[in-house]
Amino acid sequence: MTTDPQRWKALAVLGIAYLMVVLDLSIVNVALPSIQEDLDFSESGLQWVVSGYALTFGGFLLLGGRAGDLLGRRIIFMFGLAFFCGFSLLCGLAWSAGVLVVARMLQGAAAAILSPSVFSITTVTFEEGSDRNKALGVLGAVAGSGAAIGVLLGGILTEYVGWEWVFFVNVPIGIGALFFVRRFVRESKAPDLARHFDAWGATTITAGLVLLVFGLTRAPTVGWTSPQVIFSFVGWAVLTAVSIAIELRSPSPLVPLQIFRRRTLSAANAIGLILGTAVFGMFYLLSLYMQIVLGFSALQTGLGYLAVALTAVLASGVAQALSTKAGVKPVLATGMGLLAAGLIYFTQISVDGSYVADLLPGFLLIGVGLGFAFVPVSIAALAGATGEEAGLQSGLINTNQQIGGAIGLAILTTVATTRSDNLIEGGVAQLQALTDGYSLAFWVAAAIALSGVIVTLFALKREDLVMEQAQPASADVGLDS
């Protein structure tokens, strides 16, 4: 593999596109009350604006990664970016709740097409070792701070130009990125792979996850033993089994199941799932707490996340350097531990709380934790990836993070809603009941984050994560200028 002299310019283009994808997981959080009012969303239906995007994003990531490996990572990246811009425009123009949810799911599918190519292009463009770790550190900084930056930007746009612009803003940025892709990003593919797309595998697993999240979100309203909830869970189990059967029988599966025999890869993806489960729902609930309970405006809520965004960016740079010098394992364990500490701090929120006392210390802990978690988990998940495996491994870690986010959002909102409804029925004031519900959800999220510390300490193999500073990645990749 020859060194690409324009690799850092290529990374800048890829990073901008990837930032859009990450932002759209959280940028709508601050705008949710305005969206709910304008489009007449129900309480249970509102979370689908977030989880619908995450589900199709996570569900089709592996298909997008394989398409890039086979057809060309640059061309698939460009197609995904173009569709992402188009569906972002549709989201902003949505005239009903149903149209917005469908548009968000299509937007998530487009993100699934372009996102794996970001990581696989980076993997084959930068040599394994310090150079690649720096590049992955940049993308880790985008992932770690993107959620917080999204809420900040969402607050500004919602306050001054309307919620529609949290979607419209993607269009000019995406068009600008498309302009520079062909100039700075070289084409690459894995030509020796079988030319087969396992679309049925991706569709069945995504449909199953939709049913799982639907069941979790409907249960507090209609009861855990209602026919529609039971049907949802049974349907999820059946479709999951079908998807596994398809993967086992497919001549060219999306995920060759034997890949999970690699202990470090399996552990890194489990941690990615845990990370998404703990973090995504946290931002959703904190946004509601600040606006509904504390009475913050959309702009105030967005500005409240500035501490997280800045801290995460700084921490990501430190995490990249420490991962190379001290190793991935201690940095990742520290990051997950700090996330757990921040979530535990949020359990003490109160109805008459203040930003400085109830939120700021937790935000600082979360910011450092995000940087120290996203960067090393990305390095661990892609350690030893060859050109042929780059799309698969990058798609796999992204899939687990997004699916974890969708499931975590459903779990945490279900916990919070169930707790709040029970308290309100018992005569507790609404704001106090909401606060207590959020607090319980943060305890659950903290326990999930702590499980990530355990997996990091006992499942990651340090010897698999030794950084080969001078050894390039072994990749059989055709590059076109």
C-alpha positions in Angstrom: 0.0 0.0 0.0 1.5 3.3 -1.1 1.1 6.4 1.1 -1.5 8.7 -0.1 -0.1 12.3 -0.2 -3.6 13.8 0.1 -4.7 11.5 2.9 -5.3 14.2 5.5 -7.4 16.3 3.0 -9.4 13.1 2.3 -9.8 12.6 6.0 -11.2 16.2 6.3 -13.8 15.5 3.7 -14.7 12.1 5.2 -14.9 13.7 8.7 -17.3 16.4 7.6 -19.6 13.8 6.1 -19.4 11.5 9.1 -20.1 14.5 11.4 -23.4 15.0 9.6 -24.3 11.4 10.2 -23.4 11.5 13.9 -25.1 14.9 14.4 -28.4 13.6 13.1 -28.6 11.1 15.9 -28.8 13.9 18.4 -29.5 17.2 16.6 -33.2 16.6 16.8 -33.3 16.1 20.6 -33.6 19.8 21.4 -36.1 20.3 18.6 -38.4 17.5 19.8 -40.9 19.7 21.8 -41.3 21.9 18.7 -41.7 19.0 16.4 -44.2 17.4 18.7 -46.3 20.5 18.8 -46.2 21.2 15.1 -46.8 17.7 13.8 -49.0 16.5 16.7 -46.8 13.6 17.8 -47.9 11.4 20.7 -45.6 10.9 23.7 -44.7 7.3 22.7 -44.4 8.2 19.0 -42.0 11.1 19.5 -39.0 8.9 20.3 -39.3 7.3 16.8 -37.9 10.5 15.4 -34.7 9.5 17.0 -34.9 5.7 17.2 -36.3 5.2 13.6 -33.1 6.8 12.3 -30.8 4.8 14.6 -32.5 1.5 13.7 -32.2 1.7 9.9 -28.8 3.2 10.3 -27.6 0.3 12.4 -29.6 -2.3 10.5 -28.2 -1.6 7.1 -24.6 -0.6 8.0 -23.1 -4.0 7.2 -24.9 -4.0 3.8 -23.5 -0.6 3.1 -20.0 -1.7 4.2 -20.1 -4.8 1.9 -21.4 -2.7 -1.0 -18.4 -0.4 -0.6 -16.0 -3.3 -0.5 -17.4 -4.8 -3.7 -18.4 -1.8 -5.9 -15.9 0.8 -4.7 -15.9 2.7 -1.4 -15.7 6.2 -2.9 -18.6 5.7 -5.3 -20.8 4.1 -2.6 -19.8 7.0 -0.2 -20.9 9.5 -2.8 -24.2 7.8 -3.4 -24.9 7.5 0.3 -24.1 11.2 0.8 -26.4 12.3 -2.1 -29.3 10.3 -0.8 -28.6 11.5 2.8 -29.0 15.1 1.6 -32.2 14.3 -0.3 -33.9 12.6 2.6 -32.7 15.4 5.0 -34.6 17.8 2.7 -37.7 15.6 2.9 -37.4 15.5 6.7 -37.5 19.3 6.8 -40.4 19.5 4.5 -42.4 16.8 6.4 -46.1 17.7 6.8 -47.1 15.0 9.3 -45.7 12.8 12.0 -45.8 9.7 9.8 -44.0 11.4 6.9 -41.2 12.6 9.3 -40.7 9.1 10.8 -40.6 7.5 7.4 -38.2 10.2 6.1 -36.0 9.7 9.2 -35.8 6.0 8.6 -34.8 6.5 4.9 -32.3 9.1 6.1 -30.9 6.5 8.5 -30.6 4.0 5.6 -28.7 6.5 3.5 -26.4 7.1 6.5 -25.8 3.3 6.6 -24.6 3.4 3.0 -22.0 6.2 3.4 -20.8 5.7 7.0 -18.9 2.4 6.7 -17.0 3.8 3.7 -15.7 6.6 6.0 -13.9 4.1 8.2 -12.9 1.6 5.5 -11.5 4.3 3.3 -9.6 5.6 6.3 -8.3 2.1 7.1 -6.9 1.5 3.6 -5.6 5.1 3.2 -3.6 5.2 6.4 -0.9 2.7 7.4 -1.6 0.7 10.5 0.2 2.1 13.6 0.6 5.7 14.6 -0.6 7.2 11.3 -3.8 5.3 11.3 -4.4 5.8 15.0 -4.2 9.6 14.5 -6.8 9.3 11.7 -9.1 7.1 13.8 -8.5 9.5 16.6 -10.0 12.3 14.5 -13.0 10.1 13.6 -13.3 9.1 17.3 -13.4 12.8 18.2 -16.2 13.3 15.7 -18.1 10.3 17.2 -17.4 11.3 20.8 -18.3 14.9 20.5 -20.9 14.7 17.7 -23.8 13.9 19.9 -23.1 16.9 22.1 -22.4 19.2 19.2 -25.6 18.1 17.6 -27.7 19.1 20.6 -25.9 22.5 20.7 -26.5 23.2 17.0 -30.0 21.9 17.3 -30.8 24.4 20.0 -29.4 27.3 18.0 -31.3 26.4 14.8 -34.6 25.6 16.6 -34.5 28.9 18.5 -33.7 31.2 15.6 -34.9 29.6 12.3 -37.2 26.7 13.3 -36.9 22.9 13.8 -36.9 22.3 10.0 -33.4 23.6 9.8 -31.9 20.8 11.9 -32.5 18.8 8.7 -32.0 21.5 6.0 -28.5 22.3 7.3 -27.3 18.9 6.0 -28.0 19.9 2.4 -25.4 22.6 1.7 -22.8 20.8 3.9 -23.4 17.5 2.0 -23.2 19.2 -1.4 -19.9 20.9 -0.4 -18.5 17.5 0.7 -19.6 15.9 -2.6 -17.7 18.6 -4.5 -14.3 17.6 -2.8 -14.7 13.8 -2.7 -13.5 13.1 -6.2 -10.6 15.5 -5.8 -9.1 14.2 -2.5 -10.5 10.6 -2.0 -9.1 7.7 -4.0 -11.2 4.8 -5.0 -10.6 1.4 -3.4 -12.3 -1.9 -3.3 -11.8 -5.6 -2.3 -12.1 -7.3 -5.8 -11.6 -10.8 -4.6 -14.8 -11.0 -2.6 -17.8 -12.8 -3.9 -20.2 -10.5 -5.7 -23.2 -11.1 -3.6 -25.4 -8.9 -1.4 -27.2 -10.5 1.5 -30.0 -8.0 1.5 -32.4 -10.4 3.1 -30.1 -10.8 6.1 -30.0 -7.0 6.6 -33.8 -6.6 6.1 -34.8 -9.3 8.6 -32.5 -8.2 11.4 -33.6 -4.6 10.9 -37.3 -5.5 10.9 -36.8 -7.6 14.0 -35.1 -4.7 15.8 -38.0 -2.4 14.8 -40.4 -4.8 16.4 -38.2 -5.0 19.6 -38.2 -1.2 20.0 -41.9 -1.0 19.2 -42.7 -3.5 21.9 -40.5 -1.7 24.5 -42.0 1.7 23.7 -45.7 0.5 23.7 -45.5 -1.6 26.8 -45.8 1.3 29.3 -49.0 2.5 27.5 -50.8 -0.8 26.8 -49.2 -3.1 29.3 -46.5 -5.7 29.0 -48.9 -8.6 28.5 -51.0 -6.9 25.8 -51.2 -8.9 22.5 -49.4 -6.2 20.4 -46.4 -6.1 22.8 -46.2 -10.0 23.0 -46.5 -10.1 19.2 -43.7 -7.6 18.9 -41.3 -9.6 21.1 -42.2 -12.9 19.4 -41.7 -11.3 16.0 -38.4 -9.9 17.0 -37.2 -13.4 18.2 -38.5 -15.1 15.1 -36.9 -12.6 12.7 -33.6 -12.7 14.6 -33.5 -16.5 14.3 -34.4 -16.2 10.6 -31.6 -13.6 10.0 -29.1 -16.0 11.7 -30.2 -18.9 9.6 -29.8 -16.7 6.5 -26.3 -15.8 7.5 -25.4 -19.4 8.1 -26.7 -20.6 4.8 -25.6 -17.6 2.6 -22.6 -18.2 0.3 -21.5 -14.7 1.1 -23.0 -13.5 4.4 -23.0 -10.0 5.6 -21.3 -11.2 8.8 -19.4 -14.5 8.6 -20.2 -15.7 12.1 -16.8 -17.3 12.5 -15.4 -13.7 12.8 -16.7 -13.6 16.3 -14.2 -16.3 17.3 -11.7 -13.4 17.5 -12.0 -12.5 21.1 -10.8 -8.9 20.9 -13.1 -8.1 17.9 -16.1 -9.6 19.7 -15.2 -7.7 22.9 -14.8 -4.4 21.1 -18.2 -4.8 19.4 -19.8 -5.7 22.7 -18.4 -2.6 24.2 -19.6 -0.5 21.3 -23.1 -1.9 21.8 -22.9 -1.1 25.5 -21.6 2.4 24.8 -24.4 3.2 22.4 -27.0 1.8 24.9 -25.7 4.0 27.7 -25.1 7.2 25.9 -27.8 7.9 23.3 -30.8 7.7 25.6 -28.9 9.9 28.1 -28.9 12.9 25.7 -32.6 12.4 24.9 -33.6 12.4 28.6 -31.4 15.2 29.6 -32.8 17.4 26.8 -36.3 16.7 28.1 -35.3 17.3 31.7 -33.7 20.7 30.8 -36.7 21.9 28.8 -39.7 20.4 30.6 -38.5 20.4 34.2 -36.0 23.3 34.4 -37.8 25.4 31.8 -34.8 26.0 29.5 -35.4 27.3 26.1 -34.1 25.3 23.0 -31.1 27.7 22.8 -30.3 27.4 26.5 -30.5 23.6 26.3 -28.1 23.5 23.3 -25.7 25.9 25.0 -25.8 23.6 28.1 -24.2 20.9 26.1 -21.2 23.1 25.1 -19.3 21.8 28.1 -19.7 18.2 26.9 -18.7 19.1 23.3 -15.6 21.0 24.1 -14.5 18.4 26.8 -15.0 15.5 24.4 -13.0 17.1 21.6 -10.1 17.8 24.0 -10.3 14.4 25.6 -10.4 12.6 22.2 -7.0 14.1 21.3 -5.5 13.0 24.6 -7.1 9.5 24.3 -5.6 9.0 20.8 -2.1 9.7 22.2 -2.6 7.6 25.3 -4.0 4.7 23.3 -0.7 4.6 21.3 1.6 5.1 24.3 -0.2 3.3 27.2 -2.4 1.0 25.2 -6.1 0.8 24.3 -7.3 -1.3 27.2 -6.6 1.1 30.1 -7.8 4.1 28.2 -11.1 2.4 27.2 -11.7 1.1 30.8 -11.1 4.7 32.1 -13.5 6.1 29.5 -16.3 3.7 30.4 -15.7 4.3 34.1 -16.0 8.0 33.7 -19.2 7.6 31.7 -20.7 5.6 34.5 -19.6 8.2 37.0 -21.2 11.0 35.0 -24.5 9.0 34.8 -24.4 8.3 38.5 -24.0 12.1 39.1 -27.1 12.7 37.0 -29.2 10.5 39.3 -29.3 13.3 41.8 -31.1 15.8 39.5 -34.0 17.7 41.2 -37.1 19.7 40.2 -35.6 23.0 41.4 -32.1 22.2 40.2 -29.6 24.4 38.5 -27.2 23.9 35.6 -24.0 24.5 37.7 -25.0 22.2 40.6 -27.1 19.4 38.9 -25.6 19.2 35.4 -22.2 20.8 34.8 -20.0 18.3 36.8 -21.8 15.4 35.2 -21.3 16.9 31.7 -17.6 17.3 32.3 -17.3 13.6 33.4 -19.3 12.5 30.4 -17.3 14.6 28.0 -14.0 13.1 29.1 -15.6 9.7 29.1 -16.9 10.0 25.6 -13.4 10.9 24.3 -11.7 8.2 26.2 -14.3 5.6 25.1 -15.1 6.2 21.4 -11.4 6.6 20.3 -10.0 3.4 21.7 -13.1 1.3 20.9 -12.7 2.3 17.3 -9.0 1.4 17.3 -9.8 -2.0 19.0 -12.6 -2.9 16.6 -10.4 -2.2 13.5 -7.1 -3.7 14.9 -5.5 -5.9 12.3 -8.1 -5.1 9.6 -7.0 -5.9 6.1 -8.3 -4.2 3.0 -10.9 -7.0 2.4 -12.1 -6.8 6.0 -12.1 -3.0 6.4 -15.7 -2.6 5.4 -17.0 -5.5 7.5 -15.2 -4.5 10.6 -16.0 -0.8 10.4 -19.6 -1.6 9.6 -19.8 -4.0 12.5 -18.6 -1.6 15.2 -20.9 1.2 13.8 -23.8 -1.3 13.7 -23.4 -2.2 17.3 -23.2 1.4 18.4 -26.3 2.5 16.5 -28.4 -0.6 17.4 -27.2 -0.2 21.0 -28.4 3.5 20.8 -31.8 2.6 19.5 -32.3 -0.2 22.1 -30.9 1.9 24.9 -33.2 4.8 24.0 -36.2 2.5 24.1 -35.1 0.9 27.5 -34.3 4.2 29.2 -37.5 6.0 28.0 -39.5 2.9 29.0 -38.0 2.9 32.5 -38.5 6.7 32.9 -42.0 6.7 31.6 -43.1 3.7 33.7 -41.7 5.2 36.8 -43.2 8.6 36.2 -46.7 7.3 35.3 -46.8 5.2 38.5 -45.8 8.1 40.6 -48.4 10.4 39.0 -51.1 7.8 39.6 -50.0 7.8 43.2 -50.6 11.5 43.5 -47.0 12.9 42.9 -46.7 16.2 41.1 -46.0 15.8 37.4 -42.6 17.6 37.4 -41.4 15.6 40.4 -42.6 12.4 38.9 -40.8 13.1 35.6 -37.6 14.0 37.5 -37.7 10.7 39.5 -38.3 8.8 36.3 -35.3 10.3 34.6 -33.2 9.6 37.7 -34.1 5.9 37.7 -33.2 5.7 34.0 -29.8 7.2 34.7 -29.2 4.5 37.3 -30.0 1.9 34.7 -27.7 3.6 32.2 -24.9 3.8 34.8 -25.1 0.1 35.4 -24.9 -0.6 31.6 -21.8 1.6 31.4 -20.2 -0.2 34.3 -20.7 -3.5 32.5 -18.6 -2.0 29.7 -15.7 -1.6 32.2 -16.0 -5.2 33.1 -16.0 -6.4 29.5 -13.0 -4.2 28.8 -11.0 -5.5 31.7 -11.7 -9.2 31.3 -12.5 -9.7 27.5 -10.1 -7.5 25.6 -6.7 -9.2 24.9 -3.9 -6.7 25.4 -1.6 -8.6 23.0 -4.1 -8.1 20.1 -3.9 -4.4 20.7 -0.1 -3.8 20.5 0.5 -0.9 18.1 2.8 -1.8 15.3 4.2 1.6 14.7 6.2 0.9 11.5 4.3 -2.1 10.0 1.8 -1.2 7.3 -1.5 -2.9 7.1 -1.5 -5.9 4.8 -4.1 -5.0 2.2 -4.7 -6.3 -1.3 -6.5 -3.2 -2.5 -6.7 -1.7 -5.9 -6.4 2.1 -5.8 -7.4 4.4 -8.6 -6.3 8.0 -8.9 
